[in-house]
Each structure stands twice: as structure tokens, then as C-alpha cells.
Amino acid sequence: MEDEAALRNQIAKLQKINQVLMDRVERSTDWQGSAFSLFQAATVLEGQVAQRTAALRSAIEELRHAKEVAEQANLSKTRFLAAASHDLLQPLNAAKLFSAALSERDIGDTNEVLVTGITEALDSIDGLLRALFEISKLDAGVMVTEVGDVPLGPLLARIHREYAPQVIKAGLEFHVVSCSAVVKSDATLLTRILWNFVSNAIRYTEKGRILLGCRRRGAMVAIEVWDSGLGIPEDELDDVFQEFKQVGPPGKGRDKGLGLGLAIVERIAKLLGHPLRVRSWMGKGSVFSVEVPLVARSIYIEELPPVMADPIRKSDLFGVRVVAMDDDRHGLAALNELLCAWGCQVTRLKSKAEFERWLAYVAEAPDIFIADYHLGEGVDGIGVIERTRSRLARPIPAFIISSDRSADLKAHVRNNGLRMLEKPIQPSKLRALLAHMLKSPVPYRQ
């Protein structure tokens, strides 16, 4: 009996051990199944990842290719506009100068209306072309900045001098408050912003005055242009810097231009990191401002006298001896007509051979020399001016005219101590520059 009981115990133990083993085998089988399922899922997921990675790489490659095509298109557009600018601006320059020369003559009231219409149409074309070339360069990212210390006094005085004739013609007062602050900016691009502000103020102001001045705001200087014009509705203030957008009520200025001026301002300001601000009051006027970092903290304010009369008289240029050289015969003929209308005595040179003959026999130095930069035949305006000064040993006042608006050329002209007028030449700026240079001594460099 004892042996039977012991045997039963042994059997019971063996059964328990067998059950444990069966449980372990069963669990092991479940784990293997789960592992296999996980392996299958991982394999499928890996395939999906590979497919999506390949698709993503393909999309990235397509985007890269599209970007390269867009950039190439932008560069092609910029190159085309640069090339087209010369061909377009040369005849436009001649047309504007011929129109200006005609307006200086006594042609009767009826013809004067026609000439005024022609002049305004040419000015509109000029402004549109300038805006298109400029906005194209900004969008293409090819505009180079030269940031440095910029004294505001001379910059504001220049704007005062150059825009005075336009403000007077519009029947407005022009107040400019000078400022001794020095700011960190690009002098050329900052001037362009303010030019657009002043031009916009003239366009939309029927009576009253325009004020250009500065206001300090902590470490910044706000350069502001105030007008007493039509004003801008509050719900349209956010749209003033959009291209092809003209805001405000119908009236003076709405029929001119395509609304690119302030769009250019917005792009230049973004390029320089200068905040813009606009405020307006309907029927009272508007104020546009650009904020620039202050370098010198002391600011001295001096209001220049308001301009109410033309500071440049025709008699200022009567009898002035001018040598004008340009290989564009139409442009040279038009420049000659305008200068003669102002009373100047003009010698025209249109080729290297004519210049060499004139230089060989000239006995008396001219009062001023005007030269186009690109003269062909391996000759440029700077070299012509320097040779003339050397031959006559005189610091002859001179400046360059050109339809080439590249920053490199402007720097080259400036580094040679010369000024440059861009084509199409603005007659008022031409007359102002002539009068200014004739009154200012020119340092002579051997």
C-alpha cells in the first residue's frame, strides 16, 4: 500500500511537471508567433519607409530643379532688362530732352499744351521703366548694399536741392529740417526711399506744404516726410506698400504710375532692415517714415528756408561754354538743343575721331564738360574728361551721363571724383547740376 501511495505521489508530481512543461511550450509557441508577426510588420513598414523616402528624394530633386529653373529665369530676366534698359532709355532720353528744348521756345498756348502733354507722357514712361528695372533687381536679389556711416545733413540738403523745382512747379512749399545725426545705412538706397516718399507727397498734395525732417526714437532716427494732401483711409493703410496698388480717394495722382514706388520702398527697407511706418488723416495729409540706426547720438536741428521761387534762373547759364560728347546722335542732338535753349554755347563730339581733333586744336578750356560713359571704340567718358583736364591743365567742371545704372559704374565714377546723371536725364536736375558745378571749385588732380 505504501508503495502504491508513493507511486501515486510520483505520478502526481510527474503530471504537475508535465503540465508546467506544456504551459511553457505553449507560451513559447505564442511568443514565437508574436515575434514572427512583429517581424512581418517591420518588414512591411521598412518597405513603406523605403518607398516614401524614394518619393521624398524625388520630390526634393524636382523642387531643386524647379528652383534652379526659377533662379535661371530670374537671372535671364535681369540680364534682359539690363540690356533692354540701354536700348529703351537712349531714345527716351533724346525724346525727353527734345521735349524740354521745345518747351523753352515761344510756341504759343495751343502748342504749349501739346508739348506739356508729351512731356508728361514721357515722364510717365520714364518713371515706369525706372520702377520696373529697380523692382526686378530687388526681386532677383542682385541689388548690392553698401552699409556704412551716413551723415543725414548732406543727404537731406541734396533732396532739398533736387526736388525744389518739382515742388515749386506743383505750387507747394518745401520745408526741410536739417539734421547732424549720423546713421548706419546705405546712402544710395536710403536716398531712394526718401525720393519715393517726396515724389509720392508731391503727387498726392494739391495745396499746402511738404515737410522733410528727423525725429529721434531711442537708438533710432525716424526720417519723416509729411504732406498736407488727400490722406489715406484707415482700412487701406496696410495696402500702401503693395505693387500695382494705389490707395486713397480718386483725385490728383491716381492717374499716374502703377503704384510701384512704395512697393520699391518696402523691398529696399526690408533689404536694409529699416522699419517703415505710415500714418494718415483723411483730408489733412499723411506722414511716411523710415527708421534707421543712430551712430552719433547728438542731433542738431536746423530748418532750411522754405523754397518758394526757382533758385536756378536761365540767365545763370547764358554764354556758358559746354562740350558735350555722346555716341548716340539723337541724344546728343537733343542735349544740344536744350543747352542752346538755356543760352549755352555747345561743342558737340560724337566719336573718338572728333574728340581727338578737338583736343588737338582746342585753345580755350570749356566751362564744363559733359560725357556719356560708354562711348565705344575703347573710349569711356572718364578717360575723355581726364585727358581734357590734363591737356588743358585746368580743373574743368565735368560729369558723366549714362543709361548704365549698375552699382559698379556708379562706384567707379564716384571714385574718380565725378558726378553722374542717369538717362533719361531730368532737365531740372541737369540745369541744377550745371548751375551748382559752375559755382563750385573743382580740385585739379595731376
C-alpha positions as CSV (number, residue, x, y, z in Angstrom):
1,M,0.0,0.0,0.0
2,E,2.8,2.3,0.9
3,D,4.5,1.5,-2.4
4,E,1.2,2.3,-4.2
5,A,0.8,5.6,-2.4
6,A,4.4,6.5,-3.2
7,L,3.8,5.6,-6.8
8,R,0.7,7.8,-7.0
9,N,2.7,10.7,-5.5
10,Q,5.4,10.2,-8.1
11,I,2.7,10.1,-10.8
12,A,1.1,13.3,-9.5
13,K,4.4,15.1,-9.4
14,L,5.2,13.9,-12.9
15,Q,1.8,15.2,-14.0
16,K,2.5,18.6,-12.5
17,I,5.9,18.7,-14.1
18,N,4.3,17.8,-17.4
19,Q,1.7,20.5,-17.0
20,V,4.3,23.1,-16.3
21,L,6.3,21.9,-19.3
22,M,3.2,22.1,-21.5
23,D,2.4,25.6,-20.3
24,R,5.9,26.7,-21.1
25,V,5.8,25.1,-24.5
26,E,2.5,26.8,-25.1
27,R,3.8,30.2,-24.0
28,S,6.9,29.7,-26.1
29,T,4.8,29.0,-29.2
30,D,2.7,32.2,-28.6
31,W,6.0,34.2,-28.3
32,Q,7.4,32.8,-31.5
33,G,4.1,33.7,-33.2
34,S,4.2,37.2,-31.9
35,A,7.9,37.6,-32.9
36,F,7.1,36.4,-36.3
37,S,4.1,38.8,-36.6
38,L,6.4,41.7,-35.5
39,F,9.0,40.6,-38.0
40,Q,6.4,40.7,-40.8
41,A,5.1,44.1,-39.7
42,A,8.6,45.5,-39.5
43,T,9.4,44.2,-43.0
44,V,6.2,45.8,-44.4
45,L,7.0,49.1,-42.6
46,E,10.6,49.1,-43.9
47,G,9.3,48.7,-47.4
48,Q,6.9,51.6,-46.9
49,V,9.6,53.8,-45.5
50,A,11.9,52.9,-48.4
51,Q,9.1,53.8,-50.9
52,R,8.3,57.1,-49.1
53,T,12.0,58.0,-48.8
54,A,12.4,57.4,-52.5
55,A,9.3,59.5,-53.3
56,L,10.6,62.3,-50.9
57,R,14.0,62.3,-52.6
58,S,12.3,62.5,-56.0
59,A,10.2,65.4,-54.8
60,I,13.2,67.2,-53.3
61,E,15.1,66.7,-56.6
62,E,12.1,68.1,-58.5
63,L,12.0,71.1,-56.2
64,R,15.7,71.7,-56.5
65,H,15.3,71.6,-60.3
66,A,12.4,73.9,-60.2
67,K,14.3,76.3,-58.0
68,E,17.3,76.3,-60.4
69,V,14.9,76.9,-63.3
70,A,13.3,79.8,-61.5
71,E,16.6,81.3,-60.5
72,Q,17.9,81.0,-64.1
73,A,14.7,82.7,-65.3
74,N,15.2,85.5,-62.8
75,L,18.8,86.0,-63.9
76,S,17.8,85.9,-67.6
77,K,15.1,88.5,-66.8
78,T,17.6,90.7,-65.0
79,R,20.1,90.3,-67.9
80,F,17.4,91.1,-70.4
81,L,16.2,94.2,-68.5
82,A,19.8,95.4,-68.1
83,A,20.4,95.0,-71.8
84,A,17.0,96.4,-72.8
85,S,17.4,99.4,-70.4
86,H,20.2,100.8,-72.6
87,D,18.2,100.4,-75.8
88,L,15.0,101.7,-74.3
89,L,16.5,104.6,-72.3
90,Q,18.6,106.1,-75.1
91,P,15.7,107.1,-77.3
92,L,13.6,108.0,-74.3
93,N,16.4,110.3,-73.2
94,A,16.5,112.0,-76.6
95,A,12.7,112.4,-76.6
96,K,12.7,114.0,-73.1
97,L,15.4,116.4,-74.0
98,F,13.8,117.4,-77.3
99,S,10.5,118.0,-75.5
100,A,12.3,120.1,-72.8
101,A,14.1,122.1,-75.5
102,L,10.8,122.7,-77.3
103,S,9.1,123.9,-74.1
104,E,11.8,126.6,-73.8
105,R,10.7,128.2,-77.0
106,D,7.8,130.6,-77.6
107,I,5.4,128.2,-79.4
108,G,2.1,129.7,-78.5
109,D,-0.5,128.5,-76.0
110,T,-2.0,125.8,-78.2
111,N,1.3,124.1,-79.0
112,E,2.4,124.5,-75.3
113,V,-0.5,122.4,-74.2
114,L,0.7,119.7,-76.7
115,V,4.3,119.9,-75.5
116,T,3.1,119.6,-71.9
117,G,1.1,116.5,-72.7
118,I,4.1,115.0,-74.5
119,T,6.4,115.8,-71.6
120,E,4.0,114.3,-69.0
121,A,3.6,111.1,-71.1
122,L,7.4,110.7,-71.4
123,D,7.8,111.3,-67.7
124,S,5.3,108.6,-67.0
125,I,7.2,106.2,-69.3
126,D,10.4,107.2,-67.6
127,G,9.0,106.6,-64.1
128,L,7.5,103.2,-65.1
129,L,10.7,102.0,-66.7
130,R,12.8,103.1,-63.7
131,A,10.4,101.3,-61.3
132,L,10.3,98.1,-63.4
133,F,14.1,97.9,-63.6
134,E,14.5,98.6,-59.9
135,I,11.9,96.2,-58.7
136,S,13.2,93.5,-61.0
137,K,16.7,93.8,-59.4
138,L,15.3,93.7,-55.9
139,D,13.2,90.6,-56.6
140,A,16.1,88.9,-58.3
141,G,18.3,89.5,-55.2
142,V,21.1,91.1,-57.2
143,M,21.0,94.6,-55.6
144,V,24.2,95.1,-53.6
145,T,24.1,97.1,-50.4
146,E,27.0,99.3,-49.1
147,V,26.1,99.9,-45.5
148,G,28.2,102.5,-43.7
149,D,28.0,105.7,-41.6
150,V,25.7,108.2,-43.4
151,P,25.6,111.8,-42.3
152,L,22.0,113.0,-42.7
153,G,22.7,116.7,-43.2
154,P,24.2,116.4,-46.7
155,L,21.6,113.8,-47.7
156,L,18.7,116.0,-46.7
157,A,20.3,119.0,-48.4
158,R,20.6,117.1,-51.6
159,I,17.0,116.1,-51.6
160,H,16.0,119.7,-50.8
161,R,18.1,120.9,-53.8
162,E,17.0,118.3,-56.3
163,Y,13.2,118.3,-55.5
164,A,12.8,122.1,-55.1
165,P,11.9,122.7,-58.8
166,Q,9.2,120.0,-58.8
167,V,7.7,121.2,-55.6
168,I,7.7,124.8,-56.9
169,K,6.1,123.6,-60.2
170,A,3.3,121.9,-58.1
171,G,2.7,125.2,-56.3
172,L,3.7,123.9,-52.9
173,E,6.1,124.9,-50.1
174,F,9.0,122.7,-49.3
175,H,10.4,122.7,-45.8
176,V,13.5,120.6,-45.0
177,V,14.7,120.4,-41.4
178,S,18.4,119.6,-41.5
179,C,19.9,117.1,-39.0
180,S,23.5,116.5,-37.8
181,A,22.8,112.8,-36.9
182,V,24.9,110.1,-38.5
183,V,23.1,106.8,-39.1
184,K,24.0,103.3,-40.2
185,S,22.6,102.6,-43.7
186,D,23.3,102.5,-47.4
187,A,23.4,106.2,-48.5
188,T,22.2,105.5,-52.1
189,L,19.3,103.2,-51.1
190,L,18.2,105.4,-48.2
191,T,18.1,108.4,-50.5
192,R,16.0,106.3,-52.9
193,I,13.5,105.6,-50.2
194,L,13.2,109.3,-49.3
195,W,13.0,110.3,-53.0
196,N,10.0,108.0,-53.3
197,F,8.4,109.5,-50.2
198,V,8.8,113.0,-51.5
199,S,7.6,112.1,-55.0
200,N,4.6,110.5,-53.5
201,A,3.9,113.5,-51.4
202,I,4.1,115.8,-54.4
203,R,1.7,113.6,-56.4
204,Y,-1.0,113.5,-53.8
205,T,-0.8,117.1,-52.4
206,E,-2.9,119.7,-54.1
207,K,-2.0,122.6,-51.8
208,G,0.0,123.4,-48.7
209,R,3.4,122.2,-48.0
210,I,5.7,119.2,-47.7
211,L,8.0,118.7,-44.7
212,L,11.1,116.5,-44.6
213,G,12.7,116.1,-41.2
214,C,14.0,113.7,-38.5
215,R,12.8,112.6,-35.1
216,R,14.8,110.6,-32.6
217,R,13.4,107.4,-31.2
218,G,15.8,105.9,-28.7
219,A,18.6,104.3,-30.6
220,M,16.9,105.0,-33.9
221,V,16.2,108.1,-36.1
222,A,12.9,108.3,-37.9
223,I,13.2,110.2,-41.2
224,E,9.8,111.5,-42.0
225,V,8.0,113.1,-44.9
226,W,4.8,115.0,-44.1
227,D,2.3,116.3,-46.6
228,S,-1.0,118.2,-46.5
229,G,-2.6,116.0,-49.1
230,L,-5.6,113.9,-49.6
231,G,-5.0,111.4,-46.9
232,I,-5.4,107.6,-46.9
233,P,-8.4,105.7,-45.5
234,E,-7.5,103.7,-42.4
235,D,-8.7,100.4,-43.9
236,E,-6.3,100.9,-46.8
237,L,-3.1,101.8,-44.9
238,D,-2.0,98.1,-44.9
239,D,-2.1,98.1,-48.7
240,V,0.1,101.2,-49.5
241,F,3.3,99.2,-50.0
242,Q,1.7,96.6,-52.3
243,E,2.7,96.8,-56.0
244,F,0.1,98.0,-58.5
245,K,-1.9,99.3,-55.6
246,Q,-3.0,103.0,-55.4
247,V,-4.9,103.9,-52.3
248,G,-7.0,106.9,-51.3
249,P,-9.9,108.7,-52.9
250,P,-9.9,109.4,-56.7
251,G,-8.1,112.7,-57.4
252,K,-4.7,114.1,-58.0
253,G,-2.1,111.4,-58.7
254,R,-4.4,108.4,-59.1
255,D,-4.0,108.6,-62.9
256,K,-0.2,108.5,-62.8
257,G,2.0,105.5,-62.4
258,L,1.2,101.9,-61.4
259,G,1.8,102.1,-57.7
260,L,5.3,100.7,-57.8
261,G,7.1,103.5,-55.9
262,L,6.1,102.4,-52.4
263,A,6.5,98.7,-53.3
264,I,10.1,99.5,-54.2
265,V,10.5,101.3,-50.8
266,E,9.1,98.3,-49.0
267,R,11.7,96.0,-50.7
268,I,14.6,98.3,-50.1
269,A,13.7,98.8,-46.5
270,K,13.4,95.0,-46.0
271,L,16.8,94.6,-47.6
272,L,18.3,97.1,-45.2
273,G,16.3,96.0,-42.2
274,H,14.8,99.5,-41.8
275,P,11.2,99.6,-40.3
276,L,8.6,101.6,-42.2
277,R,5.7,103.5,-40.8
278,V,2.7,105.3,-42.3
279,R,0.1,107.5,-40.6
280,S,-2.7,109.4,-42.3
281,W,-5.7,111.7,-41.7
282,M,-8.4,112.0,-44.3
283,G,-8.4,115.5,-45.9
284,K,-5.4,116.6,-43.8
285,G,-2.4,114.6,-45.0
286,S,-0.1,111.8,-44.4
287,V,3.3,111.0,-43.0
288,F,5.7,108.3,-44.2
289,S,8.8,107.4,-42.2
290,V,11.7,105.1,-42.3
291,E,13.7,104.3,-39.1
292,V,17.5,103.9,-39.3
293,P,20.0,103.0,-36.5
294,L,21.7,106.1,-34.9
295,V,25.5,106.2,-34.9
296,A,26.2,109.7,-33.5
297,R,23.8,110.4,-30.7
298,S,23.9,114.2,-30.9
299,I,21.3,115.7,-33.2
300,Y,21.3,119.4,-34.2
301,I,18.1,120.6,-35.9
302,E,18.2,123.5,-38.3
303,E,15.3,124.2,-40.7
304,L,16.4,125.2,-44.2
305,P,14.3,128.1,-45.6
306,P,11.2,127.0,-47.5
307,V,11.6,127.0,-51.2
308,M,9.1,129.2,-53.0
309,A,10.9,130.6,-56.0
310,D,13.0,128.9,-58.7
311,P,16.6,129.2,-57.4
312,I,18.0,128.5,-60.9
313,R,17.5,131.2,-63.5
314,K,18.0,130.7,-67.2
315,S,20.4,133.6,-67.2
316,D,22.7,131.6,-64.9
317,L,23.7,129.5,-67.9
318,F,23.8,132.2,-70.6
319,G,27.0,132.2,-72.5
320,V,28.4,129.1,-70.7
321,R,30.7,127.1,-73.0
322,V,29.8,123.4,-72.9
323,V,31.5,120.4,-74.6
324,A,29.0,117.5,-74.8
325,M,30.2,114.1,-76.0
326,D,27.9,111.1,-76.7
327,D,27.9,108.4,-79.4
328,D,24.1,108.4,-79.5
329,R,23.5,111.1,-82.2
330,H,19.8,111.6,-81.3
331,G,20.6,112.0,-77.6
332,L,23.5,114.4,-78.4
333,A,21.3,116.5,-80.8
334,A,18.6,116.7,-78.1
335,L,21.1,117.7,-75.4
336,N,22.5,120.4,-77.7
337,E,19.0,121.8,-78.4
338,L,18.2,122.0,-74.7
339,L,21.6,123.6,-73.7
340,C,21.3,126.1,-76.5
341,A,17.8,127.0,-75.4
342,W,19.3,127.8,-72.0
343,G,21.8,130.1,-73.7
344,C,24.8,127.8,-73.7
345,Q,27.4,127.7,-76.4
346,V,27.8,124.0,-77.2
347,T,30.5,122.0,-78.9
348,R,29.2,118.5,-79.9
349,L,31.5,115.5,-80.2
350,K,30.1,112.1,-81.2
351,S,33.1,110.0,-81.9
352,K,36.7,109.2,-80.8
353,A,38.0,110.9,-84.0
354,E,36.0,114.1,-83.4
355,F,37.3,114.2,-79.8
356,E,40.9,113.7,-80.9
357,R,40.6,116.5,-83.5
358,W,39.0,118.9,-81.0
359,L,41.6,118.1,-78.3
360,A,44.5,118.7,-80.7
361,Y,43.4,122.2,-81.7
362,V,41.4,123.5,-78.7
363,A,42.9,126.7,-77.3
364,E,40.4,127.7,-74.7
365,A,39.1,125.5,-72.0
366,P,35.3,124.9,-71.8
367,D,33.3,126.0,-68.8
368,I,32.0,122.5,-68.4
369,F,32.4,119.0,-70.0
370,I,29.6,116.5,-70.3
371,A,30.4,113.0,-71.4
372,D,28.5,109.8,-71.8
373,Y,30.3,106.9,-70.2
374,H,30.0,104.2,-72.9
375,L,31.4,106.0,-76.0
376,G,32.5,102.9,-78.0
377,E,35.9,102.4,-79.8
378,G,37.6,101.6,-76.4
379,V,36.8,105.1,-75.1
380,D,34.9,106.0,-71.9
381,G,33.7,109.3,-70.5
382,I,36.0,109.3,-67.5
383,G,39.1,108.9,-69.7
384,V,37.9,111.6,-72.1
385,I,37.4,114.0,-69.1
386,E,40.8,113.2,-67.6
387,R,42.6,113.6,-70.9
388,T,40.9,117.0,-71.5
389,R,41.9,118.2,-68.0
390,S,45.5,117.0,-68.5
391,R,45.8,118.6,-71.9
392,L,44.5,122.0,-70.8
393,A,46.0,121.7,-67.3
394,R,42.7,123.0,-65.9
395,P,40.2,121.6,-63.3
396,I,37.4,121.7,-65.8
397,P,34.0,121.0,-64.1
398,A,32.6,117.8,-65.6
399,F,30.2,115.0,-65.1
400,I,29.1,111.7,-66.6
401,I,25.8,110.8,-68.2
402,S,24.8,107.2,-68.7
403,S,21.9,104.7,-69.1
404,D,24.0,102.2,-67.3
405,R,22.7,102.1,-63.7
406,S,25.0,99.4,-62.3
407,A,26.4,99.9,-58.8
408,D,29.9,99.2,-60.2
409,L,29.8,102.0,-62.6
410,K,28.4,104.4,-60.1
411,A,31.2,103.5,-57.7
412,H,33.8,103.8,-60.5
413,V,32.5,107.3,-61.4
414,R,32.4,108.3,-57.7
415,N,36.0,107.0,-57.1
416,N,37.2,109.2,-59.9
417,G,35.8,112.3,-58.2
418,L,32.9,112.8,-60.7
419,R,29.1,113.0,-60.6
420,M,26.7,111.1,-62.8
421,L,23.3,111.8,-64.2
422,E,21.2,108.7,-65.2
423,K,19.5,108.7,-68.6
424,P,16.8,109.6,-69.3
425,I,18.1,112.9,-68.0
426,Q,15.7,115.1,-65.9
427,P,16.0,118.6,-67.4
428,S,15.5,120.2,-64.0
429,K,18.3,118.1,-62.4
430,L,20.6,118.8,-65.4
431,R,20.1,122.6,-65.0
432,A,20.5,122.4,-61.3
433,L,23.8,120.4,-61.6
434,L,25.2,122.7,-64.2
435,A,24.5,125.8,-62.1
436,H,25.9,124.1,-59.0
437,M,29.1,122.9,-60.7
438,L,29.8,126.2,-62.3
439,K,29.7,127.9,-58.9
440,S,31.8,125.2,-57.1
441,P,35.6,124.9,-57.4
442,V,36.9,121.6,-58.8
443,P,40.1,120.2,-57.3
444,Y,42.6,119.5,-60.1
445,R,44.5,116.2,-59.9
446,Q,47.6,115.8,-62.0
